[in-house]
Amino acid sequence: MSPRPVDDAFPSLVLHPERVLFRVHLHSNDPLHFSSSGHGRFDVVGVASVGTCYLAPSPLGAYVETLGRLGTISWDDIEERRLTELILARSLRLADLTERSILGRYGIAGDVSTGRDYRSSQSLAQRLYELGFDGIYYTARHDPAFLERSVAVFGASGEHKLFATSTSAIPSALVDEAAREFALLVLPPP
């Protein structure tokens, strides 16, 4: 099935102010990093000064999307990262890629959220940004059961859509939960 052009009627959902989202990131990086390098699935590569900040509705989702790609996780991987809790400053209208009707209406299947080829995902992100969406709500790639969700927010680092409310070391309870749920084990320190 070939994709059809997206339009203003694309399914959406609204995240309201004070909604909490999570991000696992390198300690040395700003938690409000908006990627425009083209290395992220929904990077808006065709629009100058616009990037994408990748978040999750749950700490486990943020952990799995960041560390699940590593294969082998060391204590150094855990210690060099932080878990940041962010809160929305305003409502965000997100294009909903978990809405089943997008298959028949637009020819969009789950691979746009989980596939390895980012070109079509980035092209879709650019078009949704141009239509006025604030971001994308999608299935987390690294959850084999497809239960975790992710959020990609469009903007520039200086825009006030998100505020970091706390940043901390990744809690051992979260590491344990990921080990139980996903068998993501962390190698013991040497």
C-alpha positions in Angstrom: 0.0 0.0 0.0 1.5 3.3 -1.0 1.3 6.3 1.3 -1.2 9.0 0.4 -0.7 12.7 1.3 -1.6 13.6 4.8 -3.9 16.5 5.5 -5.5 18.6 8.3 -7.9 15.7 9.0 -5.1 13.5 10.2 -6.0 11.8 13.5 -4.7 13.7 16.5 -4.7 13.7 20.2 -4.1 16.6 22.6 -1.7 16.5 25.6 -2.8 19.1 28.1 -0.6 21.5 30.2 0.9 19.9 33.2 1.1 16.5 31.5 4.3 14.8 32.6 6.7 13.3 30.1 10.1 11.6 30.6 13.4 11.6 28.8 16.5 9.5 29.4 19.6 11.3 28.1 23.3 11.7 28.5 24.2 13.6 31.7 26.3 16.0 29.5 23.3 16.8 27.3 20.5 19.3 27.8 17.3 17.3 28.5 15.5 19.7 26.1 17.6 18.8 23.1 15.7 19.2 19.8 17.4 17.0 17.2 17.7 18.3 13.7 20.7 16.1 12.6 18.6 13.6 10.6 19.7 10.8 13.0 16.3 10.8 14.8 13.2 9.0 13.4 11.0 12.1 13.3 13.6 14.8 12.8 12.2 17.7 10.8 15.2 17.9 8.4 13.7 20.2 5.8 13.0 23.2 8.0 15.7 25.4 9.4 15.8 26.0 13.1 13.2 23.3 13.9 14.2 20.1 15.7 12.5 17.3 17.5 12.6 16.4 21.2 12.0 12.7 21.9 10.1 11.8 25.1 7.9 9.1 26.6 4.8 9.1 28.7 6.4 6.7 31.2 9.9 6.4 32.7 10.0 2.8 31.5 9.3 3.9 27.9 12.0 6.5 28.0 14.5 4.0 29.4 13.7 1.3 26.8 13.8 3.6 23.9 17.2 4.9 24.9 19.0 1.9 26.4 17.1 -0.9 24.6 19.0 -0.2 21.4 22.4 -0.9 23.1 22.1 -4.6 23.4 24.6 -4.9 26.2 24.1 -2.3 29.0 26.9 -1.5 31.4 26.8 0.3 34.7 28.7 3.1 32.9 25.8 3.4 30.4 23.4 3.9 33.4 25.7 6.2 35.3 26.3 8.5 32.4 22.6 9.1 31.8 19.9 10.9 33.6 16.1 10.6 33.9 14.4 13.9 33.4 10.8 14.6 34.2 9.3 17.3 32.0 6.0 19.1 32.1 4.0 20.7 29.3 3.7 24.4 29.4 0.8 24.4 27.0 -1.4 22.0 25.1 0.2 20.1 22.3 -1.7 18.7 19.3 0.0 15.5 18.2 -0.5 13.5 15.1 -1.6 10.1 16.3 0.3 7.3 14.6 -1.3 4.7 16.9 -4.8 5.4 15.4 -5.6 2.4 13.3 -7.5 4.3 10.6 -4.3 5.8 9.2 -3.7 2.5 7.4 -6.7 2.8 5.2 -6.9 6.6 5.0 -3.3 7.4 4.4 -1.6 4.1 3.7 0.6 4.5 6.8 1.6 1.2 8.6 3.4 0.6 11.8 6.9 0.6 10.1 6.8 4.4 10.1 7.2 4.2 13.9 9.3 1.0 14.2 11.2 0.5 10.9 14.9 1.2 10.3 14.5 3.5 7.3 14.0 7.0 8.7 13.6 8.8 5.3 9.8 8.2 5.1 9.4 9.0 8.8 11.3 12.2 8.5 9.3 13.2 5.4 6.1 12.5 7.3 7.3 14.6 10.2 8.1 17.5 8.0 4.6 17.4 6.4 2.9 17.1 9.8 4.9 20.1 11.1 3.9 22.1 8.0 0.2 21.2 8.8 0.6 22.8 12.3 1.0 19.7 14.4 3.1 20.2 17.5 4.5 16.7 17.3 3.8 13.0 16.9 2.5 10.3 19.2 3.7 6.9 18.2 4.5 3.3 19.2 7.9 2.8 20.9 10.1 0.8 18.6 12.0 -1.1 21.3 8.9 -2.6 23.0 8.3 -5.9 21.2 4.7 -5.9 22.6 4.1 -2.4 21.2 2.6 -1.3 24.5 4.9 1.6 25.3 4.3 4.9 23.5 6.7 7.7 22.5 6.2 11.4 21.9 8.2 13.5 19.4 7.7 17.3 20.0 8.6 19.7 17.2 10.3 23.0 17.9 13.5 24.8 18.8 15.3 24.6 22.1 14.3 28.2 22.9 10.6 27.5 22.6 8.7 27.2 25.8 6.6 24.1 25.2 8.3 21.9 27.8 9.9 22.6 31.2 12.3 20.2 33.0 11.0 19.8 36.5 13.6 17.3 37.8 16.7 15.5 36.6 18.1 12.6 38.6 20.3 9.5 38.2 18.4 6.6 36.7 16.7 5.0 39.8 17.6 1.4 40.5 13.9 0.6 40.6 13.6 1.6 36.9 16.7 -0.5 36.1 15.0 -3.5 37.9 11.7 -2.9 36.2 13.4 -2.9 32.7 15.2 -6.1 33.7 11.9 -7.8 34.7 9.8 -6.5 31.8 12.3 -6.6 29.0 15.1 -8.8 30.3 17.4 -5.7 29.8 20.2 -6.7 32.2 22.9 -4.4 33.2 26.4 -5.9 33.4 27.9 -5.6 36.9 30.7 -3.1 37.5 34.1 -4.5 36.9 
